[in-house]
């Protein structure tokens, strides 16, 4: 599913990757090579410094994780769109990926903020304008995906395709967000959903997705390994993903 998407979960290599990014200078290198990222990161770091005292975080949650969430949720920045596109198309591009640091910090933030999905999955909504979507049995979004617990908020982002979703692995990032009123739940790249129904209501395509309580990732420790490590998803999974255009 979404085999082009960069879905690395850094299993067994999180400490080494973090060292490469911080002590090894990868973050600074990526910022220097990307003016938009540099601007967005520095602005987010300043905002995080002013708000982190009022935000409860789990043990091991680094400042960089909070900054990464702020960078991602600032959809006024080009980084939001460029990062999503780079994540979705990772496997089909021959060029470099300029967001390894942001991807790692965002992934780690989601991992640490995640609660047990067996207690109470999130019931969220996602509105999109122009997308390519082939309804199949099982899908992934193929990128980090913002959703909201407030249906009206989600409708504000588009109604061409509207998703009602139960998510097992999404995390509440409202308290970290640039826009806390959006009541945002961030769905990770690797969560697998079952398509329950697809209907047409006027000009809107309505999709209901239910979490399979499974995750699937094709990459692991990819940056450090120097060569692809592509893991197959379980049988019965499709290669469909949902893509903004």
Residue frames as a rotation matrix with the C-alpha (Angstrom) as fourth column:
UNK 1
0.573 0.820 0.000 0.00
0.820 -0.573 0.000 0.00
0.000 0.000 -1.000 0.00
UNK 2
0.986 -0.164 0.022 1.30
-0.163 -0.984 -0.066 3.42
0.033 0.062 -0.998 -0.96
UNK 3
0.652 -0.758 0.012 4.66
0.723 0.627 0.289 1.86
-0.227 -0.180 0.957 -1.63
UNK 4
0.131 -0.602 0.788 6.08
0.586 -0.594 -0.551 5.15
0.800 0.533 0.275 -2.91
UNK 5
0.771 0.271 0.576 5.40
-0.207 -0.748 0.630 6.90
0.602 -0.605 -0.521 0.41
UNK 6
-0.406 -0.913 -0.038 8.26
-0.121 0.095 -0.988 7.44
0.906 -0.396 -0.149 2.84
UNK 7
0.603 0.784 0.146 6.92
-0.372 0.115 0.921 5.65
0.706 -0.609 0.362 5.90
UNK 8
-0.298 -0.839 -0.456 10.12
0.146 0.432 -0.890 4.92
0.943 -0.332 -0.006 7.88
UNK 9
0.800 0.596 0.069 9.42
-0.030 -0.075 0.997 4.18
0.599 -0.799 -0.042 11.56
UNK 10
0.051 -0.910 0.412 13.08
-0.663 -0.339 -0.667 4.09
0.747 -0.239 -0.621 12.66
UNK 11
0.940 0.294 0.174 12.66
-0.330 0.646 0.688 0.87
0.090 -0.704 0.704 14.58
UNK 12
0.711 -0.690 -0.133 15.95
0.676 0.621 0.396 -0.10
-0.191 -0.372 0.908 16.31
UNK 13
-0.218 -0.880 0.422 17.75
0.943 -0.302 -0.141 3.03
0.252 0.367 0.896 15.06
UNK 14
0.739 0.614 0.277 16.01
0.537 -0.786 0.307 6.03
0.406 -0.078 -0.910 16.64
UNK 15
0.714 -0.515 -0.475 18.98
0.247 -0.449 0.859 7.00
-0.655 -0.731 -0.193 18.83
UNK 16
-0.304 -0.873 0.382 21.46
0.704 0.065 0.707 6.72
-0.641 0.484 0.595 15.97
UNK 17
-0.033 0.368 0.929 19.21
0.903 -0.388 0.185 8.73
0.429 0.845 -0.320 13.65
UNK 18
0.914 0.385 -0.126 18.71
0.395 -0.780 0.485 11.41
0.089 -0.493 -0.865 16.27
UNK 19
0.321 -0.890 -0.324 22.47
0.353 -0.205 0.913 11.65
-0.879 -0.407 0.248 16.76
UNK 20
-0.402 -0.453 0.796 23.02
0.892 0.004 0.452 11.95
-0.208 0.892 0.402 13.01
UNK 21
0.360 0.660 0.660 20.47
0.761 -0.617 0.202 14.76
0.540 0.429 -0.724 12.83
UNK 22
0.994 0.110 -0.014 21.64
0.093 -0.762 0.641 16.76
0.060 -0.638 -0.767 15.84
UNK 23
0.452 -0.891 -0.048 25.29
-0.038 -0.073 0.997 15.97
-0.891 -0.449 -0.067 16.56
UNK 24
-0.191 -0.542 0.818 26.01
0.753 0.454 0.476 15.01
-0.630 0.707 0.321 12.96
UNK 25
-0.652 -0.145 -0.744 24.56
-0.074 -0.965 0.253 18.24
-0.755 0.220 0.618 11.60
UNK 26
-0.712 0.398 0.578 21.89
0.702 0.402 0.588 16.86
0.002 0.824 -0.566 9.27
UNK 27
0.338 0.890 -0.306 19.24
0.873 -0.418 -0.250 19.29
-0.350 -0.182 -0.919 10.52
UNK 28
0.179 -0.344 -0.922 21.48
-0.026 -0.938 0.345 22.30
-0.984 -0.038 -0.177 9.97
UNK 29
-0.838 -0.521 0.166 22.48
0.101 0.151 0.983 20.98
-0.537 0.840 -0.074 6.57
UNK 30
-0.389 0.777 0.495 18.86
0.920 0.299 0.253 20.58
0.048 0.554 -0.831 5.48
UNK 31
0.510 0.551 -0.661 17.94
0.615 -0.770 -0.167 24.02
-0.601 -0.321 -0.732 6.80
UNK 32
-0.210 -0.692 -0.691 20.84
-0.119 -0.683 0.720 25.64
-0.970 0.233 0.061 4.98
UNK 33
-0.950 -0.200 0.241 19.79
0.178 0.289 0.941 24.00
-0.257 0.936 -0.239 1.73
UNK 34
-0.300 0.928 0.219 16.11
0.812 0.128 0.569 24.94
0.501 0.349 -0.792 2.05
UNK 35
-0.900 -0.132 0.416 15.25
-0.018 -0.941 -0.337 28.57
0.436 -0.310 0.845 2.78
UNK 36
0.010 0.985 0.173 11.57
-0.532 -0.142 0.835 27.81
0.847 -0.101 0.522 3.39
UNK 37
0.477 0.101 -0.873 12.41
0.499 0.787 0.363 25.07
0.723 -0.609 0.325 5.87
UNK 38
-0.576 -0.778 -0.251 14.96
0.689 -0.296 -0.662 27.27
0.441 -0.554 0.707 7.61
UNK 39
-0.713 0.378 0.591 12.43
-0.403 -0.910 0.097 30.08
0.574 -0.169 0.801 8.02
UNK 40
0.332 0.926 -0.178 9.61
-0.402 0.310 0.861 27.79
0.853 -0.214 0.476 9.14
UNK 41
0.233 -0.313 -0.921 11.84
0.684 0.726 -0.074 25.91
0.692 -0.612 0.383 11.60
UNK 42
-0.789 -0.615 -0.007 13.27
0.454 -0.576 -0.680 29.05
0.414 -0.539 0.733 13.20
UNK 43
-0.450 0.721 0.528 9.81
-0.622 -0.677 0.393 30.61
0.641 -0.151 0.753 13.58
UNK 44
0.519 0.667 -0.534 8.44
-0.127 0.678 0.724 27.39
0.845 -0.309 0.437 15.07
UNK 45
-0.160 -0.672 -0.723 11.40
0.750 0.394 -0.532 27.08
0.642 -0.627 0.441 17.47
UNK 46
-0.899 -0.135 0.416 10.71
-0.085 -0.879 -0.470 30.58
0.429 -0.458 0.778 18.76
UNK 47
-0.010 0.980 0.200 7.01
-0.727 -0.145 0.671 29.82
0.686 -0.139 0.714 19.20
UNK 48
0.414 0.128 -0.901 7.75
0.283 0.923 0.262 26.50
0.865 -0.364 0.346 20.93
UNK 49
-0.626 -0.732 -0.269 10.10
0.527 -0.143 -0.838 28.21
0.575 -0.666 0.475 23.40
UNK 50
-0.787 0.357 0.503 7.27
-0.509 -0.836 -0.204 30.54
0.348 -0.416 0.840 24.42
UNK 51
0.166 0.986 -0.012 4.58
-0.862 0.151 0.484 27.85
0.479 -0.070 0.875 24.78
UNK 52
-0.158 -0.232 -0.960 6.29
-0.088 0.971 -0.220 24.66
0.983 0.050 -0.174 25.96
UNK 53
-0.961 -0.220 0.168 5.91
-0.166 -0.028 -0.986 25.56
0.222 -0.975 -0.010 29.63
UNK 54
-0.338 0.920 0.199 2.12
-0.851 -0.208 -0.483 25.36
-0.403 -0.332 0.853 29.23
UNK 55
0.350 0.425 -0.835 2.11
-0.804 0.594 -0.035 22.05
0.480 0.684 0.549 27.34
UNK 56
0.337 -0.180 0.924 2.16
-0.630 0.686 0.363 18.64
-0.699 -0.705 0.118 29.01
UNK 57
0.288 -0.328 -0.900 4.47
-0.839 0.367 -0.402 16.21
0.462 0.871 -0.170 27.20
UNK 58
0.991 0.066 -0.119 5.41
-0.015 0.921 0.388 12.55
0.136 -0.383 0.914 27.79
UNK 59
0.476 -0.868 0.141 8.80
-0.181 0.061 0.982 11.43
-0.861 -0.493 -0.128 29.04
UNK 60
-0.247 -0.716 0.653 11.46
0.589 0.425 0.688 11.60
-0.770 0.554 0.317 26.35
UNK 61
0.618 0.552 0.560 9.65
0.782 -0.364 -0.505 14.26
-0.075 0.750 -0.657 24.31
UNK 62
-0.417 -0.896 -0.155 12.35
0.832 -0.445 0.331 16.55
-0.365 0.009 0.931 22.93
UNK 63
-0.109 0.305 -0.946 11.94
-0.060 -0.952 -0.300 20.21
-0.992 0.024 0.122 22.03
UNK 64
-0.845 -0.299 -0.443 12.60
-0.434 -0.099 0.896 19.29
-0.312 0.949 -0.046 18.41
UNK 65
-0.740 0.645 0.189 9.48
0.672 0.715 0.193 17.12
-0.011 0.270 -0.963 18.39
UNK 66
0.109 0.783 -0.612 7.32
0.645 -0.524 -0.556 20.06
-0.756 -0.334 -0.563 19.43
UNK 67
-0.311 -0.311 -0.898 9.00
-0.408 -0.809 0.422 22.28
-0.858 0.498 0.125 16.86
UNK 68
-0.992 -0.094 0.084 8.38
0.025 0.511 0.859 19.69
-0.124 0.854 -0.505 14.14
UNK 69
-0.290 0.955 0.059 4.65
0.919 0.295 -0.261 19.60
-0.267 -0.021 -0.963 14.92
UNK 70
0.210 0.330 -0.920 4.50
0.183 -0.938 -0.294 23.38
-0.960 -0.107 -0.258 14.74
UNK 71
-0.695 -0.508 -0.508 6.32
-0.424 -0.282 0.861 23.37
-0.581 0.814 -0.020 11.40
UNK 72
-0.908 0.332 0.255 3.91
0.419 0.710 0.566 20.78
0.007 0.621 -0.784 10.02
UNK 73
-0.084 0.976 -0.201 0.72
0.936 0.008 -0.352 22.44
-0.342 -0.218 -0.914 11.27
UNK 74
-0.176 -0.014 -0.984 1.65
-0.076 -0.997 0.027 25.82
-0.981 0.079 0.174 9.82
UNK 75
0.026 0.258 0.966 -0.22
0.845 0.511 -0.159 25.33
-0.535 0.820 -0.205 6.56
UNK 76
0.911 0.158 -0.380 0.52
-0.018 -0.908 -0.419 28.94
-0.411 0.389 -0.824 5.63
UNK 77
0.021 -0.986 -0.165 4.08
-0.649 -0.139 0.748 27.82
-0.761 0.092 -0.643 4.92
UNK 78
0.353 0.022 -0.935 5.18
-0.886 0.330 -0.327 26.14
0.302 0.944 0.136 1.69
UNK 79
-0.710 -0.686 0.160 6.92
-0.697 0.650 -0.302 23.51
0.103 -0.326 -0.940 3.82
UNK 80
-0.203 0.725 0.658 3.57
-0.496 0.504 -0.707 21.89
-0.844 -0.470 0.257 4.67
UNK 81
0.774 0.574 -0.267 2.74
-0.483 0.263 -0.835 21.24
-0.409 0.776 0.480 1.02
UNK 82
0.258 -0.762 -0.594 6.27
-0.836 0.132 -0.532 20.47
0.484 0.634 -0.603 -0.16
UNK 83
-0.635 -0.472 0.611 6.87
-0.746 0.581 -0.326 18.05
-0.201 -0.663 -0.721 2.69
UNK 84
0.162 0.788 0.594 3.62
-0.407 0.602 -0.688 16.17
-0.899 -0.130 0.418 2.06
UNK 85
0.821 0.116 -0.559 4.42
-0.570 0.151 -0.807 15.87
-0.009 0.982 0.190 -1.65
UNK 86
-0.130 -0.965 -0.226 7.97
-0.884 0.216 -0.415 14.67
0.449 0.146 -0.881 -0.92
UNK 87
-0.523 0.006 0.852 6.69
-0.619 0.684 -0.385 12.03
-0.585 -0.729 -0.354 1.53
UNK 88
0.503 0.839 0.209 4.01
-0.417 0.448 -0.791 10.76
-0.757 0.311 0.575 -0.89
UNK 89
0.939 -0.066 -0.338 6.34
-0.322 0.184 -0.929 10.45
0.123 0.981 0.152 -3.87
UNK 90
0.368 -0.877 0.309 9.55
-0.724 -0.062 0.687 9.34
-0.583 -0.477 -0.658 -2.14
UNK 91
0.046 -0.365 0.930 9.89
0.120 0.926 0.357 6.00
-0.992 0.095 0.087 -3.90
UNK 92
0.622 0.277 0.732 9.25
0.725 0.150 -0.672 7.40
-0.296 0.949 -0.108 -7.38
UNK 93
0.949 -0.308 -0.071 11.80
-0.316 -0.921 -0.226 10.23
0.005 0.237 -0.971 -7.20
UNK 94
0.552 -0.828 -0.103 15.42
0.656 0.507 -0.559 9.91
0.515 0.241 0.823 -8.20
UNK 95
0.010 -0.543 0.840 16.42
-0.155 -0.830 -0.535 13.12
0.988 -0.125 -0.093 -6.45
UNK 96
-0.850 -0.438 -0.293 17.19
0.230 0.192 -0.954 13.68
0.474 -0.878 -0.063 -2.78
UNK 97
0.315 0.907 -0.278 14.71
0.667 -0.003 0.745 13.96
0.675 -0.420 -0.606 0.06
UNK 98
-0.415 -0.624 0.662 15.32
0.094 -0.753 -0.651 17.28
0.905 -0.208 0.371 1.86
UNK 99
0.146 0.618 0.772 13.18
-0.767 -0.422 0.483 16.55
0.625 -0.663 0.412 4.92
UNK 100
-0.103 -0.216 -0.971 14.80
0.260 0.936 -0.236 13.63
0.960 -0.277 -0.040 6.76
UNK 101
-0.950 -0.304 -0.072 15.07
0.155 -0.258 -0.954 15.62
0.271 -0.917 0.292 10.00
UNK 102
-0.526 0.826 0.201 11.48
-0.849 -0.522 -0.078 16.86
0.040 -0.212 0.976 9.91
UNK 103
0.192 0.603 -0.774 10.18
-0.528 0.728 0.436 13.39
0.827 0.325 0.458 9.03
UNK 104
-0.420 -0.429 -0.800 12.10
0.393 0.709 -0.586 11.77
0.818 -0.560 -0.129 11.88
UNK 105
-0.996 0.007 0.085 11.06
-0.077 -0.494 -0.866 14.31
0.036 -0.869 0.493 14.51
UNK 106
-0.280 0.959 -0.033 7.41
-0.939 -0.267 0.216 14.20
0.198 0.091 0.976 13.41
UNK 107
0.121 0.261 -0.958 7.42
-0.211 0.950 0.232 10.40
0.970 0.174 0.170 13.44
UNK 108
-0.686 -0.454 -0.569 8.94
0.444 0.358 -0.821 10.28
0.576 -0.816 -0.044 16.91
UNK 109
-0.845 0.441 0.303 6.44
-0.535 -0.704 -0.467 12.85
0.007 -0.556 0.831 18.19
UNK 110
0.089 0.924 -0.372 3.53
-0.839 0.271 0.472 10.74
0.537 0.270 0.799 16.95
UNK 111
-0.075 -0.190 -0.979 5.04
0.149 0.969 -0.199 7.59
0.986 -0.161 -0.045 18.47
UNK 112
-0.892 -0.356 -0.278 5.44
0.320 -0.064 -0.945 9.19
0.319 -0.932 0.171 21.89
UNK 113
-0.749 0.645 0.151 2.05
-0.654 -0.683 -0.327 10.91
-0.107 -0.344 0.933 21.93
UNK 114
-0.326 0.634 -0.702 0.14
-0.449 0.549 0.705 7.83
0.832 0.545 0.106 20.79
UNK 115
-0.322 0.319 0.891 -2.26
-0.879 0.250 -0.407 6.20
-0.352 -0.914 0.200 23.24
UNK 116
-0.829 0.016 0.558 -3.67
0.068 0.995 0.073 2.69
-0.554 0.099 -0.826 23.18
UNK 117
-0.732 0.563 -0.384 -6.03
-0.619 -0.314 0.720 2.34
0.285 0.764 0.579 20.24
UNK 118
-0.608 0.513 -0.607 -7.87
0.385 0.858 0.340 -0.49
0.695 -0.027 -0.719 21.90
UNK 119
-0.739 0.344 -0.579 -9.25
0.508 -0.280 -0.815 1.87
-0.443 -0.896 0.033 24.51
UNK 120
0.387 0.881 -0.271 -11.03
0.406 -0.427 -0.808 4.33
-0.828 0.203 -0.523 22.24
UNK 121
-0.383 -0.507 0.772 -10.19
0.914 -0.087 0.396 4.96
-0.133 0.857 0.497 18.56
UNK 122
-0.710 0.092 -0.698 -10.50
-0.051 -0.996 -0.078 8.53
-0.703 -0.020 0.711 17.34
UNK 123
0.159 0.765 0.624 -13.60
0.911 0.130 -0.391 9.51
-0.380 0.631 -0.676 15.36
UNK 124
-0.324 -0.459 -0.827 -12.38
0.119 -0.887 0.446 12.22
-0.938 0.046 0.342 13.00
UNK 125
0.745 0.602 0.289 -13.09
0.433 -0.107 -0.895 13.96
-0.507 0.791 -0.341 9.72
UNK 126
-0.437 -0.874 -0.211 -10.97
0.278 -0.355 0.892 15.04
-0.855 0.331 0.399 6.76
UNK 127
0.738 0.672 -0.050 -12.10
0.216 -0.305 -0.928 17.28
-0.639 0.674 -0.370 3.93
UNK 128
-0.430 -0.896 0.114 -10.15
0.349 -0.049 0.936 17.51
-0.833 0.442 0.334 0.68
UNK 129
0.138 0.465 -0.875 -10.60
-0.565 -0.688 -0.455 19.45
-0.814 0.557 0.168 -2.55
UNK 130
0.604 0.014 -0.797 -8.91
-0.770 0.268 -0.580 17.79
0.205 0.963 0.172 -5.51
UNK 131
-0.085 -0.627 0.775 -7.70
-0.718 0.577 0.389 14.25
-0.691 -0.523 -0.499 -4.94
UNK 132
-0.140 0.000 -0.990 -6.93
-0.752 0.650 0.107 11.04
0.644 0.760 -0.091 -6.75
UNK 133
-0.477 0.075 0.876 -8.57
-0.756 0.473 -0.452 8.16
-0.448 -0.878 -0.169 -4.95
UNK 134
-0.293 0.371 -0.881 -9.34
-0.546 0.691 0.473 4.63
0.785 0.620 0.000 -6.07
UNK 135
0.195 0.413 0.890 -11.54
-0.975 0.178 0.131 3.00
-0.104 -0.893 0.437 -3.45
UNK 136
-0.183 -0.285 -0.941 -10.21
-0.351 0.913 -0.208 -0.44
0.918 0.292 -0.267 -2.66
UNK 137
0.477 0.433 -0.765 -10.46
0.450 0.628 0.636 -2.81
0.755 -0.647 0.104 0.25
UNK 138
0.569 -0.382 -0.728 -7.60
0.721 -0.193 0.666 -1.41
-0.395 -0.904 0.166 2.35
UNK 139
0.543 -0.369 0.754 -5.78
0.407 -0.670 -0.621 1.90
0.735 0.644 -0.213 1.97
UNK 140
-0.078 -0.512 -0.856 -3.30
0.908 -0.391 0.151 4.26
-0.412 -0.765 0.495 3.59
UNK 141
0.841 0.353 -0.411 -3.25
0.208 -0.911 -0.356 8.03
-0.500 0.214 -0.839 3.20
UNK 142
0.500 -0.706 0.502 0.36
0.827 0.218 -0.518 7.89
0.256 0.674 0.693 2.01
UNK 143
-0.325 -0.579 0.748 1.42
0.122 -0.810 -0.574 10.93
0.938 -0.095 0.334 4.05
UNK 144
-0.835 0.189 -0.517 0.97
0.492 -0.167 -0.855 12.42
-0.248 -0.968 0.047 7.49
UNK 145
-0.460 0.764 0.452 -2.68
0.452 -0.237 0.860 13.45
0.765 0.600 -0.236 7.39
UNK 146
-0.976 0.181 0.121 -4.37
-0.209 -0.631 -0.747 16.18
-0.059 -0.754 0.654 9.36
UNK 147
-0.327 0.935 -0.139 -7.91
0.518 0.301 0.800 15.47
0.790 0.190 -0.583 10.49
UNK 148
-0.746 0.133 0.652 -10.26
-0.507 -0.748 -0.427 17.10
0.431 -0.650 0.626 12.97
UNK 149
-0.827 0.520 -0.214 -12.67
0.540 0.629 -0.559 15.96
-0.156 -0.577 -0.801 15.62
UNK 150
-0.218 0.727 -0.651 -14.88
-0.044 -0.674 -0.738 18.85
-0.975 -0.132 0.178 14.47
UNK 151
-0.006 0.286 0.958 -16.78
0.869 0.476 -0.136 18.13
-0.495 0.831 -0.252 11.26
UNK 152
0.914 0.397 -0.083 -17.28
0.320 -0.831 -0.454 21.83
-0.250 0.389 -0.887 10.50
UNK 153
0.313 -0.889 -0.334 -13.54
-0.493 -0.452 0.743 22.44
-0.812 -0.068 -0.580 10.67
UNK 154
-0.430 -0.491 0.758 -12.87
0.297 0.715 0.633 19.57
-0.853 0.497 -0.161 8.26
UNK 155
0.410 0.674 0.614 -15.49
0.837 -0.011 -0.547 20.86
-0.362 0.739 -0.569 5.81
UNK 156
0.794 -0.143 -0.591 -13.59
-0.155 -0.987 0.031 24.15
-0.588 0.067 -0.806 5.70
UNK 157
-0.263 -0.964 -0.040 -10.71
-0.409 0.074 0.910 22.36
-0.874 0.256 -0.413 3.97
UNK 158
-0.714 0.060 -0.698 -12.88
-0.688 0.124 0.715 21.03
0.130 0.990 -0.047 1.16
UNK 159
-0.073 0.784 0.616 -15.92
-0.543 0.487 -0.684 18.91
-0.836 -0.385 0.390 0.41
UNK 160
0.053 0.031 -0.998 -15.07
-0.967 0.250 -0.044 17.42
0.249 0.968 0.043 -2.98
UNK 161
0.037 -0.040 -0.999 -14.03
0.119 0.992 -0.036 14.31
0.992 -0.117 0.041 -1.07
UNK 162
0.045 0.083 0.996 -15.01
-0.895 -0.439 0.077 14.06
0.443 -0.895 0.054 2.57
UNK 163
-0.311 -0.313 -0.897 -13.77
0.024 0.941 -0.337 11.33
0.950 -0.126 -0.285 4.88
UNK 164
0.550 0.390 0.738 -15.33
-0.792 -0.038 0.610 10.09
0.266 -0.920 0.288 8.10
UNK 165
0.003 -0.783 -0.622 -12.60
-0.268 0.599 -0.755 8.10
0.963 0.169 -0.208 9.82
UNK 166
0.973 -0.019 0.230 -11.98
-0.220 0.231 0.948 5.99
-0.071 -0.973 0.221 12.87
UNK 167
0.336 -0.934 -0.123 -8.25
-0.367 -0.009 -0.930 6.07
0.867 0.358 -0.346 13.60
UNK 168
0.862 -0.080 -0.501 -6.36
0.424 0.655 0.626 3.83
0.278 -0.752 0.598 15.97
UNK 169
0.115 -0.967 -0.227 -2.94
0.988 0.088 0.124 5.45
-0.100 -0.238 0.966 15.69
UNK 170
0.144 0.004 0.990 -3.79
0.374 -0.926 -0.051 9.12
0.916 0.378 -0.135 15.19
UNK 171
-0.365 -0.333 -0.869 -2.71
0.931 -0.108 -0.349 11.50
0.023 -0.937 0.349 17.94
UNK 172
0.773 0.633 -0.043 -4.26
0.632 -0.762 0.144 14.65
0.059 -0.138 -0.989 19.36
UNK 173
-0.343 -0.938 0.050 -1.86
0.935 -0.346 -0.081 17.48
0.094 0.019 0.995 18.50
UNK 174
0.522 0.677 0.519 -4.25
0.630 -0.716 0.301 20.36
0.575 0.170 -0.800 19.15
UNK 175
0.896 -0.161 -0.414 -2.22
0.273 -0.535 0.800 21.71
-0.350 -0.830 -0.435 22.06
UNK 176
-0.098 -0.994 0.038 0.93
0.553 -0.023 0.833 21.78
-0.827 0.103 0.552 19.91
UNK 177
0.068 0.186 0.980 -0.62
0.996 0.046 -0.078 23.22
-0.060 0.981 -0.183 16.76
UNK 178
-0.949 -0.290 0.125 -0.23
0.311 -0.928 0.208 26.65
0.056 0.236 0.970 15.20
UNK 179
-0.515 0.847 0.132 -4.03
-0.623 -0.476 0.621 26.57
0.589 0.238 0.773 14.99
UNK 180
-0.991 0.035 0.131 -5.39
-0.075 0.663 -0.745 24.87
-0.113 -0.748 -0.654 18.16
UNK 181
-0.276 0.959 -0.067 -8.99
-0.684 -0.245 -0.688 25.74
-0.676 -0.143 0.723 17.24
UNK 182
-0.134 0.191 -0.972 -8.79
-0.912 0.361 0.197 23.18
0.389 0.913 0.126 14.44
UNK 183
0.382 0.320 0.867 -8.94
-0.767 0.633 0.104 20.35
-0.515 -0.705 0.487 17.04
UNK 184
0.300 -0.361 -0.883 -6.40
-0.875 0.265 -0.406 18.42
0.381 0.894 -0.236 15.05
UNK 185
0.566 -0.223 0.793 -5.65
-0.227 0.883 0.410 14.70
-0.792 -0.413 0.450 15.13
UNK 186
0.053 -0.662 -0.748 -2.59
-0.989 -0.138 0.051 13.71
-0.137 0.737 -0.662 13.10
UNK 187
0.884 0.284 0.371 -2.82
-0.212 0.951 -0.224 10.36
-0.417 0.119 0.901 11.32
UNK 188
-0.055 -0.998 0.044 0.55
-0.411 0.063 0.909 8.70
-0.910 0.032 -0.413 10.62
UNK 189
-0.251 -0.150 -0.956 1.67
-0.967 -0.013 0.256 7.56
-0.051 0.989 -0.142 7.18
UNK 190
-0.840 -0.356 -0.410 1.55
-0.424 0.902 0.085 3.87
0.340 0.245 -0.908 8.04
UNK 191
-0.538 0.699 0.470 -1.97
-0.345 0.327 -0.880 3.38
-0.769 -0.636 0.065 9.44
UNK 192
-0.974 0.220 -0.055 -4.10
0.065 0.504 0.861 0.97
0.217 0.835 -0.505 7.38
UNK 193
-0.498 0.867 0.000 -7.82
-0.595 -0.342 -0.727 1.62
-0.631 -0.362 0.686 6.88
UNK 194
-0.689 0.437 0.579 -10.67
0.643 0.737 0.209 -0.43
-0.335 0.516 -0.788 5.48
UNK 195
-0.888 0.454 -0.074 -13.02
-0.426 -0.751 0.505 1.36
0.174 0.480 0.860 3.09
UNK 196
-0.684 0.699 0.208 -16.49
0.236 0.482 -0.844 0.82
-0.690 -0.528 -0.495 4.54
UNK 197
0.335 0.832 0.442 -18.47
0.802 -0.006 -0.597 2.85
-0.495 0.554 -0.669 2.01
UNK 198
-0.859 -0.457 -0.233 -18.18
0.245 -0.764 0.597 5.38
-0.451 0.455 0.768 -0.79
UNK 199
0.092 0.963 0.252 -21.25
0.919 0.015 -0.393 7.40
-0.382 0.268 -0.884 -1.77
UNK 200
-0.760 -0.231 0.607 -22.07
0.520 -0.777 0.355 10.46
0.390 0.585 0.711 -3.84
UNK 201
0.104 0.777 -0.621 -23.95
0.886 -0.356 -0.297 13.35
-0.452 -0.519 -0.726 -2.22
UNK 202
0.889 0.216 -0.404 -24.43
0.009 -0.890 -0.457 16.15
-0.458 0.402 -0.793 -4.72
UNK 203
0.704 -0.699 -0.129 -20.96
-0.402 -0.243 -0.883 17.31
0.586 0.673 -0.452 -5.75
UNK 204
0.045 -0.685 0.727 -19.33
-0.999 -0.021 0.042 15.59
-0.014 -0.728 -0.685 -2.77
UNK 205
0.154 -0.111 -0.982 -17.82
-0.178 0.974 -0.138 12.11
0.972 0.196 0.130 -2.59
UNK 206
0.403 0.101 0.910 -18.37
-0.904 -0.112 0.413 10.74
0.144 -0.989 0.046 0.90
UNK 207
0.014 -0.509 -0.861 -15.97
-0.184 0.845 -0.503 8.07
0.983 0.166 -0.082 2.15
UNK 208
0.750 0.177 0.637 -16.15
-0.658 0.095 0.747 6.14
0.072 -0.980 0.188 5.41
UNK 209
0.018 -0.838 -0.546 -12.86
-0.308 0.515 -0.800 4.61
0.951 0.183 -0.249 6.57
UNK 210
0.916 0.259 0.307 -12.44
-0.375 0.282 0.883 2.31
0.142 -0.924 0.355 9.54
UNK 211
-0.003 -0.980 0.199 -9.12
-1.000 -0.001 -0.020 1.54
0.020 -0.199 -0.980 11.17
UNK 212
0.514 0.066 -0.856 -7.91
-0.248 0.966 -0.075 -2.02
0.822 0.250 0.512 10.73
UNK 213
0.883 -0.295 0.365 -5.87
-0.387 -0.018 0.922 -1.55
-0.265 -0.955 -0.130 13.93
UNK 214
0.509 -0.758 0.408 -2.83
0.769 0.613 0.180 -2.35
-0.387 0.222 0.895 11.80
UNK 215
0.558 -0.465 -0.687 0.15
-0.512 -0.845 0.156 -0.39
-0.653 0.264 -0.710 10.57
UNK 216
0.668 -0.380 0.640 2.29
0.663 0.694 -0.280 -1.14
-0.338 0.612 0.715 7.54
UNK 217
0.644 -0.499 -0.579 5.59
-0.523 -0.840 0.142 0.44
-0.558 0.212 -0.803 6.58
UNK 218
0.962 -0.264 0.064 7.89
0.206 0.558 -0.804 -0.36
0.177 0.787 0.592 3.68
UNK 219
0.196 -0.930 0.311 10.99
-0.033 -0.323 -0.946 1.48
0.980 0.175 -0.094 4.91
UNK 220
0.979 0.027 -0.202 12.99
0.202 0.010 0.979 1.23
0.029 -1.000 0.004 8.11
UNK 221
0.416 -0.862 -0.291 16.24
0.144 -0.254 0.957 3.02
-0.898 -0.440 0.019 9.02
UNK 222
0.759 0.005 0.651 16.51
0.639 0.185 -0.747 3.85
-0.124 0.983 0.137 5.33
UNK 223
0.881 -0.438 0.182 18.69
-0.361 -0.868 -0.340 6.95
0.306 0.233 -0.923 5.65
UNK 224
0.346 -0.775 0.528 21.27
-0.793 0.058 0.606 5.14
-0.501 -0.629 -0.595 7.78
UNK 225
0.484 -0.115 0.868 21.35
0.160 0.986 0.041 1.93
-0.861 0.119 0.495 5.76
UNK 226
-0.394 -0.655 -0.645 22.35
-0.498 -0.437 0.749 3.54
-0.772 0.616 -0.154 2.48
UNK 227
-0.937 0.172 -0.305 20.11
-0.200 0.451 0.870 1.19
0.287 0.876 -0.388 0.49
UNK 228
-0.133 0.983 0.126 16.37
-0.832 -0.180 0.525 0.47
0.539 -0.035 0.842 0.31
UNK 229
-0.997 0.063 0.035 14.83
0.034 0.843 -0.537 -1.87
-0.064 -0.535 -0.843 2.83
UNK 230
-0.444 0.886 -0.136 11.35
-0.834 -0.353 0.425 -2.41
0.328 0.302 0.895 1.51
UNK 231
-0.921 0.182 0.345 9.09
-0.072 0.790 -0.609 -4.62
-0.384 -0.585 -0.714 3.58
UNK 232
-0.699 0.714 -0.028 5.89
0.117 0.153 0.981 -6.07
0.705 0.683 -0.191 2.09
UNK 233
-0.453 0.670 0.588 2.54
-0.891 -0.362 -0.273 -5.32
0.030 -0.648 0.761 3.66
UNK 234
-0.573 0.284 0.769 0.33
-0.174 0.874 -0.453 -8.19
-0.801 -0.394 -0.451 4.82
UNK 235
-0.908 0.302 0.291 -1.69
0.398 0.405 0.823 -10.07
0.130 0.863 -0.488 2.23
UNK 236
0.037 0.998 -0.042 -5.04
0.999 -0.037 0.001 -8.54
-0.001 -0.042 -0.999 1.37
UNK 237
0.107 -0.074 -0.992 -3.61
0.313 -0.944 0.104 -5.02
-0.944 -0.322 -0.078 1.34
UNK 238
0.763 0.198 0.615 -3.93
0.645 -0.164 -0.746 -2.87
-0.047 0.966 -0.253 -1.73
UNK 239
-0.394 -0.917 0.059 -1.48
0.913 -0.383 0.138 -0.39
-0.104 0.108 0.989 -3.19
UNK 240
0.284 0.613 0.737 -3.97
0.652 -0.688 0.321 2.44
0.703 0.389 -0.595 -3.05
UNK 241
-0.529 -0.291 -0.797 -3.27
0.793 -0.504 -0.342 5.77
-0.303 -0.813 0.497 -1.43
UNK 242
0.617 0.786 0.038 -5.08
0.777 -0.601 -0.186 9.08
-0.123 0.144 -0.982 -1.26
UNK 243
-0.436 -0.898 0.060 -3.33
0.875 -0.407 0.263 11.99
-0.212 0.167 0.963 -2.88
UNK 244
0.378 0.429 -0.821 -3.91
0.216 -0.903 -0.372 15.73
-0.900 -0.037 -0.434 -2.91
UNK 245
-0.119 -0.461 0.879 -3.43
0.992 -0.017 0.125 17.43
-0.043 0.887 0.460 -6.24
